[in-house]
Amino acid sequence: MNFRAEIDVMPHKELLDPQGKAVAASLQKIEFASIEDVRIGRHITIKLSAKSKDEAEQHIEEACKKLLANAIMEGYKYEIVEEK
C-alpha cells in the first residue's frame, strides 16, 4: 500500500522563535498591525510504502523521533493518507 505523510515540525511554544519574531516585526512595519505573533516551522511531505496504515505510522513516528524533529526544541504532528 502507498501512503503520503504530511508532517509539521514547530518550535516548542516555550522557546523563543527569532525567525518568527523577525517576520512579525517586518509584517507590522508594512501595515499589518493586527499581526501579534508568528511562529515558523517546517512542513515535510513523505511518500512511503507499507503493509498497513499502522505500519506507515510506525515508520513516520520513528523518522520524526530519530531525524526530522529535535525533541528538545521542537514538536511535531503528522497525518497519513492512503494514496491510490
PyMOL Python script that loads the backbone (N, CA, C, O; Angstrom):
from pymol import cmd

cmd.read_pdbstr("""\
ATOM      1  N   MET A   1       0.837  -1.176   0.000  1.00  0.00           N
ATOM      2  CA  MET A   1       0.000   0.000   0.000  1.00  0.00           C
ATOM      3  C   MET A   1       0.883   1.241   0.000  1.00  0.00           C
ATOM      4  O   MET A   1       1.959   1.253   0.598  1.00  0.00           O
ATOM      5  N   ASN A   2       0.424   2.261  -0.663  1.00  0.00           N
ATOM      6  CA  ASN A   2       1.166   3.515  -0.742  1.00  0.00           C
ATOM      7  C   ASN A   2       0.500   4.573   0.137  1.00  0.00           C
ATOM      8  O   ASN A   2      -0.724   4.694   0.179  1.00  0.00           O
ATOM      9  N   PHE A   3       1.343   5.335   0.836  1.00  0.00           N
ATOM     10  CA  PHE A   3       0.852   6.364   1.740  1.00  0.00           C
ATOM     11  C   PHE A   3       1.620   7.655   1.525  1.00  0.00           C
ATOM     12  O   PHE A   3       2.722   7.670   0.978  1.00  0.00           O
ATOM     13  N   ARG A   4       0.997   8.742   1.976  1.00  0.00           N
ATOM     14  CA  ARG A   4       1.647  10.052   1.988  1.00  0.00           C
ATOM     15  C   ARG A   4       1.521  10.588   3.415  1.00  0.00           C
ATOM     16  O   ARG A   4       0.430  10.625   3.984  1.00  0.00           O
ATOM     17  N   ALA A   5       2.635  10.993   3.969  1.00  0.00           N
ATOM     18  CA  ALA A   5       2.636  11.583   5.310  1.00  0.00           C
ATOM     19  C   ALA A   5       2.873  13.078   5.172  1.00  0.00           C
ATOM     20  O   ALA A   5       3.809  13.512   4.500  1.00  0.00           O
ATOM     21  N   GLU A   6       2.020  13.856   5.815  1.00  0.00           N
ATOM     22  CA  GLU A   6       2.159  15.308   5.876  1.00  0.00           C
ATOM     23  C   GLU A   6       2.571  15.636   7.311  1.00  0.00           C
ATOM     24  O   GLU A   6       1.794  15.435   8.245  1.00  0.00           O
ATOM     25  N   ILE A   7       3.788  16.138   7.481  1.00  0.00           N
ATOM     26  CA  ILE A   7       4.367  16.340   8.805  1.00  0.00           C
ATOM     27  C   ILE A   7       4.628  17.823   9.028  1.00  0.00           C
ATOM     28  O   ILE A   7       5.190  18.499   8.166  1.00  0.00           O
ATOM     29  N   ASP A   8       4.216  18.324  10.190  1.00  0.00           N
ATOM     30  CA  ASP A   8       4.517  19.699  10.593  1.00  0.00           C
ATOM     31  C   ASP A   8       5.426  19.652  11.816  1.00  0.00           C
ATOM     32  O   ASP A   8       5.104  19.027  12.826  1.00  0.00           O
ATOM     33  N   VAL A   9       6.565  20.324  11.705  1.00  0.00           N
ATOM     34  CA  VAL A   9       7.528  20.416  12.805  1.00  0.00           C
ATOM     35  C   VAL A   9       7.596  21.884  13.217  1.00  0.00           C
ATOM     36  O   VAL A   9       7.874  22.759  12.397  1.00  0.00           O
ATOM     37  N   MET A  10       7.336  22.142  14.507  1.00  0.00           N
ATOM     38  CA  MET A  10       7.301  23.512  15.001  1.00  0.00           C
ATOM     39  C   MET A  10       8.133  23.637  16.270  1.00  0.00           C
ATOM     40  O   MET A  10       8.240  22.678  17.034  1.00  0.00           O
ATOM     41  N   PRO A  11       8.731  24.818  16.508  1.00  0.00           N
ATOM     42  CA  PRO A  11       9.434  25.017  17.777  1.00  0.00           C
ATOM     43  C   PRO A  11       8.433  24.973  18.932  1.00  0.00           C
ATOM     44  O   PRO A  11       7.286  25.393  18.779  1.00  0.00           O
ATOM     45  N   HIS A  12       8.865  24.468  20.081  1.00  0.00           N
ATOM     46  CA  HIS A  12       8.006  24.462  21.264  1.00  0.00           C
ATOM     47  C   HIS A  12       7.588  25.890  21.594  1.00  0.00           C
ATOM     48  O   HIS A  12       8.376  26.822  21.429  1.00  0.00           O
ATOM     49  N   LYS A  13       6.366  26.064  22.054  1.00  0.00           N
ATOM     50  CA  LYS A  13       5.838  27.396  22.356  1.00  0.00           C
ATOM     51  C   LYS A  13       6.646  28.110  23.436  1.00  0.00           C
ATOM     52  O   LYS A  13       6.698  29.339  23.468  1.00  0.00           O
ATOM     53  N   GLU A  14       7.277  27.334  24.321  1.00  0.00           N
ATOM     54  CA  GLU A  14       8.053  27.932  25.410  1.00  0.00           C
ATOM     55  C   GLU A  14       9.368  28.552  24.923  1.00  0.00           C
ATOM     56  O   GLU A  14       9.980  29.353  25.629  1.00  0.00           O
ATOM     57  N   LEU A  15       9.792  28.179  23.725  1.00  0.00           N
ATOM     58  CA  LEU A  15      11.084  28.650  23.210  1.00  0.00           C
ATOM     59  C   LEU A  15      10.915  29.874  22.320  1.00  0.00           C
ATOM     60  O   LEU A  15       9.917  30.019  21.614  1.00  0.00           O
ATOM     61  N   LEU A  16      11.898  30.734  22.368  1.00  0.00           N
ATOM     62  CA  LEU A  16      11.930  31.899  21.501  1.00  0.00           C
ATOM     63  C   LEU A  16      12.084  31.445  20.045  1.00  0.00           C
ATOM     64  O   LEU A  16      12.858  30.534  19.749  1.00  0.00           O
ATOM     65  N   ASP A  17      11.353  32.079  19.158  1.00  0.00           N
ATOM     66  CA  ASP A  17      11.442  31.802  17.722  1.00  0.00           C
ATOM     67  C   ASP A  17      11.943  33.076  17.044  1.00  0.00           C
ATOM     68  O   ASP A  17      11.134  33.887  16.593  1.00  0.00           O
ATOM     69  N   PRO A  18      13.272  33.268  16.962  1.00  0.00           N
ATOM     70  CA  PRO A  18      13.805  34.514  16.411  1.00  0.00           C
ATOM     71  C   PRO A  18      13.354  34.791  14.977  1.00  0.00           C
ATOM     72  O   PRO A  18      13.093  35.938  14.616  1.00  0.00           O
ATOM     73  N   GLN A  19      13.265  33.756  14.176  1.00  0.00           N
ATOM     74  CA  GLN A  19      12.829  33.947  12.786  1.00  0.00           C
ATOM     75  C   GLN A  19      11.372  34.421  12.768  1.00  0.00           C
ATOM     76  O   GLN A  19      11.024  35.327  12.011  1.00  0.00           O
ATOM     77  N   GLY A  20      10.539  33.821  13.585  1.00  0.00           N
ATOM     78  CA  GLY A  20       9.144  34.240  13.672  1.00  0.00           C
ATOM     79  C   GLY A  20       9.014  35.670  14.177  1.00  0.00           C
ATOM     80  O   GLY A  20       8.197  36.436  13.664  1.00  0.00           O
ATOM     81  N   LYS A  21       9.817  36.038  15.184  1.00  0.00           N
ATOM     82  CA  LYS A  21       9.792  37.405  15.717  1.00  0.00           C
ATOM     83  C   LYS A  21      10.189  38.413  14.641  1.00  0.00           C
ATOM     84  O   LYS A  21       9.575  39.474  14.525  1.00  0.00           O
ATOM     85  N   ALA A  22      11.213  38.084  13.855  1.00  0.00           N
ATOM     86  CA  ALA A  22      11.667  38.990  12.792  1.00  0.00           C
ATOM     87  C   ALA A  22      10.586  39.173  11.734  1.00  0.00           C
ATOM     88  O   ALA A  22      10.360  40.286  11.259  1.00  0.00           O
ATOM     89  N   VAL A  23       9.920  38.086  11.366  1.00  0.00           N
ATOM     90  CA  VAL A  23       8.848  38.183  10.364  1.00  0.00           C
ATOM     91  C   VAL A  23       7.677  38.988  10.921  1.00  0.00           C
ATOM     92  O   VAL A  23       7.107  39.815  10.209  1.00  0.00           O
ATOM     93  N   ALA A  24       7.311  38.760  12.181  1.00  0.00           N
ATOM     94  CA  ALA A  24       6.220  39.518  12.793  1.00  0.00           C
ATOM     95  C   ALA A  24       6.531  41.007  12.808  1.00  0.00           C
ATOM     96  O   ALA A  24       5.670  41.825  12.484  1.00  0.00           O
ATOM     97  N   ALA A  25       7.749  41.363  13.180  1.00  0.00           N
ATOM     98  CA  ALA A  25       8.146  42.776  13.212  1.00  0.00           C
ATOM     99  C   ALA A  25       8.096  43.384  11.816  1.00  0.00           C
ATOM    100  O   ALA A  25       7.638  44.514  11.647  1.00  0.00           O
ATOM    101  N   SER A  26       8.560  42.648  10.824  1.00  0.00           N
ATOM    102  CA  SER A  26       8.538  43.149   9.445  1.00  0.00           C
ATOM    103  C   SER A  26       7.112  43.324   8.939  1.00  0.00           C
ATOM    104  O   SER A  26       6.808  44.309   8.266  1.00  0.00           O
ATOM    105  N   LEU A  27       6.242  42.381   9.257  1.00  0.00           N
ATOM    106  CA  LEU A  27       4.845  42.496   8.836  1.00  0.00           C
ATOM    107  C   LEU A  27       4.180  43.720   9.467  1.00  0.00           C
ATOM    108  O   LEU A  27       3.406  44.417   8.812  1.00  0.00           O
ATOM    109  N   GLN A  28       4.482  43.976  10.732  1.00  0.00           N
ATOM    110  CA  GLN A  28       3.901  45.147  11.398  1.00  0.00           C
ATOM    111  C   GLN A  28       4.406  46.441  10.767  1.00  0.00           C
ATOM    112  O   GLN A  28       3.668  47.423  10.687  1.00  0.00           O
ATOM    113  N   LYS A  29       5.641  46.445  10.327  1.00  0.00           N
ATOM    114  CA  LYS A  29       6.209  47.644   9.689  1.00  0.00           C
ATOM    115  C   LYS A  29       5.573  47.941   8.340  1.00  0.00           C
ATOM    116  O   LYS A  29       5.548  49.092   7.904  1.00  0.00           O
ATOM    117  N   ILE A  30       5.059  46.908   7.675  1.00  0.00           N
ATOM    118  CA  ILE A  30       4.440  47.139   6.359  1.00  0.00           C
ATOM    119  C   ILE A  30       2.907  47.103   6.466  1.00  0.00           C
ATOM    120  O   ILE A  30       2.209  46.614   5.579  1.00  0.00           O
ATOM    121  N   GLU A  31       2.417  47.643   7.592  1.00  0.00           N
ATOM    122  CA  GLU A  31       1.000  47.917   7.795  1.00  0.00           C
ATOM    123  C   GLU A  31       0.132  46.690   8.043  1.00  0.00           C
ATOM    124  O   GLU A  31      -1.045  46.688   7.685  1.00  0.00           O
ATOM    125  N   PHE A  32       0.685  45.662   8.642  1.00  0.00           N
ATOM    126  CA  PHE A  32      -0.102  44.525   9.122  1.00  0.00           C
ATOM    127  C   PHE A  32      -0.092  44.573  10.649  1.00  0.00           C
ATOM    128  O   PHE A  32       0.351  43.629  11.304  1.00  0.00           O
ATOM    129  N   ALA A  33      -0.576  45.663  11.203  1.00  0.00           N
ATOM    130  CA  ALA A  33      -0.506  45.924  12.642  1.00  0.00           C
ATOM    131  C   ALA A  33      -1.290  44.913  13.469  1.00  0.00           C
ATOM    132  O   ALA A  33      -1.006  44.741  14.655  1.00  0.00           O
ATOM    133  N   SER A  34      -2.264  44.246  12.874  1.00  0.00           N
ATOM    134  CA  SER A  34      -3.084  43.291  13.623  1.00  0.00           C
ATOM    135  C   SER A  34      -2.346  41.979  13.907  1.00  0.00           C
ATOM    136  O   SER A  34      -2.809  41.173  14.714  1.00  0.00           O
ATOM    137  N   ILE A  35      -1.216  41.761  13.259  1.00  0.00           N
ATOM    138  CA  ILE A  35      -0.446  40.533  13.482  1.00  0.00           C
ATOM    139  C   ILE A  35       0.325  40.669  14.787  1.00  0.00           C
ATOM    140  O   ILE A  35       1.117  41.595  14.966  1.00  0.00           O
ATOM    141  N   GLU A  36       0.079  39.730  15.693  1.00  0.00           N
ATOM    142  CA  GLU A  36       0.692  39.782  17.016  1.00  0.00           C
ATOM    143  C   GLU A  36       1.869  38.832  17.174  1.00  0.00           C
ATOM    144  O   GLU A  36       2.834  39.150  17.869  1.00  0.00           O
ATOM    145  N   ASP A  37       1.798  37.673  16.537  1.00  0.00           N
ATOM    146  CA  ASP A  37       2.847  36.673  16.732  1.00  0.00           C
ATOM    147  C   ASP A  37       2.969  35.807  15.494  1.00  0.00           C
ATOM    148  O   ASP A  37       1.978  35.531  14.818  1.00  0.00           O
ATOM    149  N   VAL A  38       4.178  35.384  15.200  1.00  0.00           N
ATOM    150  CA  VAL A  38       4.444  34.476  14.077  1.00  0.00           C
ATOM    151  C   VAL A  38       5.363  33.382  14.594  1.00  0.00           C
ATOM    152  O   VAL A  38       6.350  33.668  15.271  1.00  0.00           O
ATOM    153  N   ARG A  39       5.049  32.144  14.284  1.00  0.00           N
ATOM    154  CA  ARG A  39       5.918  31.002  14.601  1.00  0.00           C
ATOM    155  C   ARG A  39       6.248  30.350  13.259  1.00  0.00           C
ATOM    156  O   ARG A  39       5.358  30.130  12.437  1.00  0.00           O
ATOM    157  N   ILE A  40       7.501  30.047  13.044  1.00  0.00           N
ATOM    158  CA  ILE A  40       7.923  29.465  11.775  1.00  0.00           C
ATOM    159  C   ILE A  40       8.494  28.080  12.030  1.00  0.00           C
ATOM    160  O   ILE A  40       9.329  27.888  12.914  1.00  0.00           O
ATOM    161  N   GLY A  41       8.030  27.120  11.242  1.00  0.00           N
ATOM    162  CA  GLY A  41       8.488  25.738  11.349  1.00  0.00           C
ATOM    163  C   GLY A  41       8.729  25.162   9.967  1.00  0.00           C
ATOM    164  O   GLY A  41       9.050  25.879   9.019  1.00  0.00           O
ATOM    165  N   ARG A  42       8.569  23.860   9.876  1.00  0.00           N
ATOM    166  CA  ARG A  42       8.789  23.169   8.600  1.00  0.00           C
ATOM    167  C   ARG A  42       7.594  22.268   8.295  1.00  0.00           C
ATOM    168  O   ARG A  42       6.963  21.721   9.199  1.00  0.00           O
ATOM    169  N   HIS A  43       7.303  22.129   7.024  1.00  0.00           N
ATOM    170  CA  HIS A  43       6.309  21.157   6.564  1.00  0.00           C
ATOM    171  C   HIS A  43       7.038  20.162   5.684  1.00  0.00           C
ATOM    172  O   HIS A  43       7.760  20.547   4.764  1.00  0.00           O
ATOM    173  N   ILE A  44       6.848  18.886   5.965  1.00  0.00           N
ATOM    174  CA  ILE A  44       7.553  17.819   5.243  1.00  0.00           C
ATOM    175  C   ILE A  44       6.514  16.859   4.687  1.00  0.00           C
ATOM    176  O   ILE A  44       5.603  16.443   5.402  1.00  0.00           O
ATOM    177  N   THR A  45       6.646  16.508   3.422  1.00  0.00           N
ATOM    178  CA  THR A  45       5.790  15.506   2.796  1.00  0.00           C
ATOM    179  C   THR A  45       6.655  14.301   2.456  1.00  0.00           C
ATOM    180  O   THR A  45       7.697  14.437   1.815  1.00  0.00           O
ATOM    181  N   ILE A  46       6.220  13.121   2.887  1.00  0.00           N
ATOM    182  CA  ILE A  46       6.951  11.883   2.617  1.00  0.00           C
ATOM    183  C   ILE A  46       5.989  10.894   1.977  1.00  0.00           C
ATOM    184  O   ILE A  46       4.883  10.686   2.474  1.00  0.00           O
ATOM    185  N   LYS A  47       6.407  10.291   0.885  1.00  0.00           N
ATOM    186  CA  LYS A  47       5.648   9.197   0.277  1.00  0.00           C
ATOM    187  C   LYS A  47       6.346   7.899   0.665  1.00  0.00           C
ATOM    188  O   LYS A  47       7.570   7.793   0.580  1.00  0.00           O
ATOM    189  N   LEU A  48       5.559   6.912   1.093  1.00  0.00           N
ATOM    190  CA  LEU A  48       6.151   5.654   1.533  1.00  0.00           C
ATOM    191  C   LEU A  48       5.219   4.491   1.242  1.00  0.00           C
ATOM    192  O   LEU A  48       4.018   4.668   1.035  1.00  0.00           O
ATOM    193  N   SER A  49       5.798   3.301   1.230  1.00  0.00           N
ATOM    194  CA  SER A  49       5.050   2.059   1.073  1.00  0.00           C
ATOM    195  C   SER A  49       5.077   1.322   2.395  1.00  0.00           C
ATOM    196  O   SER A  49       6.100   1.288   3.079  1.00  0.00           O
ATOM    197  N   ALA A  50       3.945   0.731   2.752  1.00  0.00           N
ATOM    198  CA  ALA A  50       3.854  -0.055   3.984  1.00  0.00           C
ATOM    199  C   ALA A  50       2.713  -1.057   3.820  1.00  0.00           C
ATOM    200  O   ALA A  50       1.856  -0.896   2.952  1.00  0.00           O
ATOM    201  N   LYS A  51       2.710  -2.076   4.649  1.00  0.00           N
ATOM    202  CA  LYS A  51       1.676  -3.107   4.581  1.00  0.00           C
ATOM    203  C   LYS A  51       0.331  -2.617   5.113  1.00  0.00           C
ATOM    204  O   LYS A  51      -0.720  -3.123   4.722  1.00  0.00           O
ATOM    205  N   SER A  52       0.372  -1.625   6.012  1.00  0.00           N
ATOM    206  CA  SER A  52      -0.855  -1.093   6.605  1.00  0.00           C
ATOM    207  C   SER A  52      -0.624   0.346   7.040  1.00  0.00           C
ATOM    208  O   SER A  52       0.509   0.827   7.056  1.00  0.00           O
ATOM    209  N   LYS A  53      -1.705   1.026   7.389  1.00  0.00           N
ATOM    210  CA  LYS A  53      -1.578   2.396   7.884  1.00  0.00           C
ATOM    211  C   LYS A  53      -0.840   2.407   9.218  1.00  0.00           C
ATOM    212  O   LYS A  53      -0.056   3.317   9.488  1.00  0.00           O
ATOM    213  N   ASP A  54      -1.088   1.401  10.051  1.00  0.00           N
ATOM    214  CA  ASP A  54      -0.381   1.315  11.335  1.00  0.00           C
ATOM    215  C   ASP A  54       1.129   1.212  11.132  1.00  0.00           C
ATOM    216  O   ASP A  54       1.904   1.852  11.843  1.00  0.00           O
ATOM    217  N   GLU A  55       1.538   0.404  10.158  1.00  0.00           N
ATOM    218  CA  GLU A  55       2.973   0.274   9.875  1.00  0.00           C
ATOM    219  C   GLU A  55       3.537   1.588   9.347  1.00  0.00           C
ATOM    220  O   GLU A  55       4.644   1.983   9.716  1.00  0.00           O
ATOM    221  N   ALA A  56       2.786   2.262   8.491  1.00  0.00           N
ATOM    222  CA  ALA A  56       3.223   3.565   7.966  1.00  0.00           C
ATOM    223  C   ALA A  56       3.395   4.559   9.113  1.00  0.00           C
ATOM    224  O   ALA A  56       4.366   5.314   9.142  1.00  0.00           O
ATOM    225  N   GLU A  57       2.450   4.561  10.061  1.00  0.00           N
ATOM    226  CA  GLU A  57       2.553   5.452  11.222  1.00  0.00           C
ATOM    227  C   GLU A  57       3.794   5.140  12.046  1.00  0.00           C
ATOM    228  O   GLU A  57       4.466   6.055  12.521  1.00  0.00           O
ATOM    229  N   GLN A  58       4.103   3.866  12.220  1.00  0.00           N
ATOM    230  CA  GLN A  58       5.300   3.487  12.978  1.00  0.00           C
ATOM    231  C   GLN A  58       6.560   4.024  12.298  1.00  0.00           C
ATOM    232  O   GLN A  58       7.458   4.541  12.962  1.00  0.00           O
ATOM    233  N   HIS A  59       6.619   3.898  10.972  1.00  0.00           N
ATOM    234  CA  HIS A  59       7.786   4.393  10.227  1.00  0.00           C
ATOM    235  C   HIS A  59       7.920   5.912  10.367  1.00  0.00           C
ATOM    236  O   HIS A  59       9.015   6.424  10.599  1.00  0.00           O
ATOM    237  N   ILE A  60       6.813   6.620  10.228  1.00  0.00           N
ATOM    238  CA  ILE A  60       6.857   8.082  10.303  1.00  0.00           C
ATOM    239  C   ILE A  60       7.195   8.539  11.717  1.00  0.00           C
ATOM    240  O   ILE A  60       7.981   9.469  11.894  1.00  0.00           O
ATOM    241  N   GLU A  61       6.615   7.901  12.714  1.00  0.00           N
ATOM    242  CA  GLU A  61       6.916   8.248  14.105  1.00  0.00           C
ATOM    243  C   GLU A  61       8.412   8.082  14.386  1.00  0.00           C
ATOM    244  O   GLU A  61       9.033   8.939  15.014  1.00  0.00           O
ATOM    245  N   GLU A  62       8.972   6.986  13.919  1.00  0.00           N
ATOM    246  CA  GLU A  62      10.398   6.741  14.123  1.00  0.00           C
ATOM    247  C   GLU A  62      11.250   7.761  13.373  1.00  0.00           C
ATOM    248  O   GLU A  62      12.260   8.231  13.898  1.00  0.00           O
ATOM    249  N   ALA A  63      10.849   8.107  12.146  1.00  0.00           N
ATOM    250  CA  ALA A  63      11.592   9.102  11.363  1.00  0.00           C
ATOM    251  C   ALA A  63      11.569  10.461  12.059  1.00  0.00           C
ATOM    252  O   ALA A  63      12.579  11.164  12.095  1.00  0.00           O
ATOM    253  N   CYS A  64      10.415  10.823  12.609  1.00  0.00           N
ATOM    254  CA  CYS A  64      10.302  12.100  13.322  1.00  0.00           C
ATOM    255  C   CYS A  64      11.195  12.114  14.556  1.00  0.00           C
ATOM    256  O   CYS A  64      11.911  13.084  14.803  1.00  0.00           O
ATOM    257  N   LYS A  65      11.149  11.042  15.321  1.00  0.00           N
ATOM    258  CA  LYS A  65      11.934  10.979  16.558  1.00  0.00           C
ATOM    259  C   LYS A  65      13.438  10.933  16.300  1.00  0.00           C
ATOM    260  O   LYS A  65      14.215  11.544  17.033  1.00  0.00           O
ATOM    261  N   LYS A  66      13.849  10.204  15.254  1.00  0.00           N
ATOM    262  CA  LYS A  66      15.283   9.997  15.018  1.00  0.00           C
ATOM    263  C   LYS A  66      15.938  11.066  14.155  1.00  0.00           C
ATOM    264  O   LYS A  66      17.143  11.292  14.263  1.00  0.00           O
ATOM    265  N   LEU A  67      15.151  11.736  13.289  1.00  0.00           N
ATOM    266  CA  LEU A  67      15.796  12.634  12.333  1.00  0.00           C
ATOM    267  C   LEU A  67      15.064  13.952  12.090  1.00  0.00           C
ATOM    268  O   LEU A  67      15.698  15.007  12.053  1.00  0.00           O
ATOM    269  N   LEU A  68      13.764  13.912  11.926  1.00  0.00           N
ATOM    270  CA  LEU A  68      13.056  15.088  11.424  1.00  0.00           C
ATOM    271  C   LEU A  68      12.802  16.180  12.453  1.00  0.00           C
ATOM    272  O   LEU A  68      12.676  17.350  12.090  1.00  0.00           O
ATOM    273  N   ALA A  69      12.726  15.821  13.731  1.00  0.00           N
ATOM    274  CA  ALA A  69      12.453  16.821  14.773  1.00  0.00           C
ATOM    275  C   ALA A  69      13.449  16.671  15.912  1.00  0.00           C
ATOM    276  O   ALA A  69      13.822  15.558  16.283  1.00  0.00           O
ATOM    277  N   ASN A  70      13.871  17.787  16.455  1.00  0.00           N
ATOM    278  CA  ASN A  70      14.730  17.808  17.634  1.00  0.00           C
ATOM    279  C   ASN A  70      13.806  17.886  18.850  1.00  0.00           C
ATOM    280  O   ASN A  70      13.242  18.943  19.132  1.00  0.00           O
ATOM    281  N   ALA A  71      13.650  16.779  19.568  1.00  0.00           N
ATOM    282  CA  ALA A  71      12.671  16.694  20.656  1.00  0.00           C
ATOM    283  C   ALA A  71      12.896  17.739  21.744  1.00  0.00           C
ATOM    284  O   ALA A  71      11.950  18.106  22.440  1.00  0.00           O
ATOM    285  N   ILE A  72      14.098  18.218  21.903  1.00  0.00           N
ATOM    286  CA  ILE A  72      14.385  19.222  22.922  1.00  0.00           C
ATOM    287  C   ILE A  72      13.779  20.568  22.535  1.00  0.00           C
ATOM    288  O   ILE A  72      13.291  21.300  23.397  1.00  0.00           O
ATOM    289  N   MET A  73      13.808  20.894  21.256  1.00  0.00           N
ATOM    290  CA  MET A  73      13.372  22.217  20.804  1.00  0.00           C
ATOM    291  C   MET A  73      12.094  22.221  19.981  1.00  0.00           C
ATOM    292  O   MET A  73      11.481  23.275  19.811  1.00  0.00           O
ATOM    293  N   GLU A  74      11.675  21.065  19.464  1.00  0.00           N
ATOM    294  CA  GLU A  74      10.559  21.044  18.515  1.00  0.00           C
ATOM    295  C   GLU A  74       9.535  19.968  18.866  1.00  0.00           C
ATOM    296  O   GLU A  74       9.844  18.956  19.495  1.00  0.00           O
ATOM    297  N   GLY A  75       8.324  20.226  18.442  1.00  0.00           N
ATOM    298  CA  GLY A  75       7.266  19.232  18.484  1.00  0.00           C
ATOM    299  C   GLY A  75       6.833  18.940  17.058  1.00  0.00           C
ATOM    300  O   GLY A  75       7.167  19.683  16.135  1.00  0.00           O
ATOM    301  N   TYR A  76       6.099  17.873  16.884  1.00  0.00           N
ATOM    302  CA  TYR A  76       5.645  17.534  15.534  1.00  0.00           C
ATOM    303  C   TYR A  76       4.270  16.891  15.598  1.00  0.00           C
ATOM    304  O   TYR A  76       3.849  16.347  16.619  1.00  0.00           O
ATOM    305  N   LYS A  77       3.594  16.977  14.474  1.00  0.00           N
ATOM    306  CA  LYS A  77       2.342  16.260  14.286  1.00  0.00           C
ATOM    307  C   LYS A  77       2.298  15.849  12.826  1.00  0.00           C
ATOM    308  O   LYS A  77       2.912  16.479  11.964  1.00  0.00           O
ATOM    309  N   TYR A  78       1.565  14.790  12.568  1.00  0.00           N
ATOM    310  CA  TYR A  78       1.502  14.314  11.188  1.00  0.00           C
ATOM    311  C   TYR A  78       0.151  13.694  10.896  1.00  0.00           C
ATOM    312  O   TYR A  78      -0.605  13.308  11.787  1.00  0.00           O
ATOM    313  N   GLU A  79      -0.114  13.618   9.600  1.00  0.00           N
ATOM    314  CA  GLU A  79      -1.304  12.946   9.099  1.00  0.00           C
ATOM    315  C   GLU A  79      -0.837  12.007   7.998  1.00  0.00           C
ATOM    316  O   GLU A  79      -0.017  12.377   7.158  1.00  0.00           O
ATOM    317  N   ILE A  80      -1.363  10.800   8.011  1.00  0.00           N
ATOM    318  CA  ILE A  80      -1.007   9.826   6.989  1.00  0.00           C
ATOM    319  C   ILE A  80      -2.249   9.524   6.156  1.00  0.00           C
ATOM    320  O   ILE A  80      -3.311   9.202   6.688  1.00  0.00           O
ATOM    321  N   VAL A  81      -2.091   9.635   4.837  1.00  0.00           N
ATOM    322  CA  VAL A  81      -3.186   9.443   3.909  1.00  0.00           C
ATOM    323  C   VAL A  81      -2.808   8.327   2.948  1.00  0.00           C
ATOM    324  O   VAL A  81      -1.684   8.279   2.448  1.00  0.00           O
ATOM    325  N   GLU A  82      -3.757   7.427   2.692  1.00  0.00           N
ATOM    326  CA  GLU A  82      -3.510   6.372   1.718  1.00  0.00           C
ATOM    327  C   GLU A  82      -3.601   6.959   0.314  1.00  0.00           C
ATOM    328  O   GLU A  82      -4.554   7.666  -0.014  1.00  0.00           O
ATOM    329  N   GLU A  83      -2.613   6.663  -0.498  1.00  0.00           N
ATOM    330  CA  GLU A  83      -2.578   7.116  -1.896  1.00  0.00           C
ATOM    331  C   GLU A  83      -3.134   6.001  -2.761  1.00  0.00           C
ATOM    332  O   GLU A  83      -2.876   4.824  -2.512  1.00  0.00           O
ATOM    333  N   LYS A  84      -3.878   6.367  -3.753  1.00  0.00           N
ATOM    334  CA  LYS A  84      -4.455   5.358  -4.653  1.00  0.00           C
ATOM    335  C   LYS A  84      -3.786   5.371  -5.978  1.00  0.00           C
ATOM    336  O   LYS A  84      -4.143   4.588  -6.858  1.00  0.00           O
TER     337      LYS A  84
END
""", "prot")
cmd.dss("prot")
cmd.show_as("cartoon", "prot")
cmd.util.cbc("prot")
cmd.orient("prot")
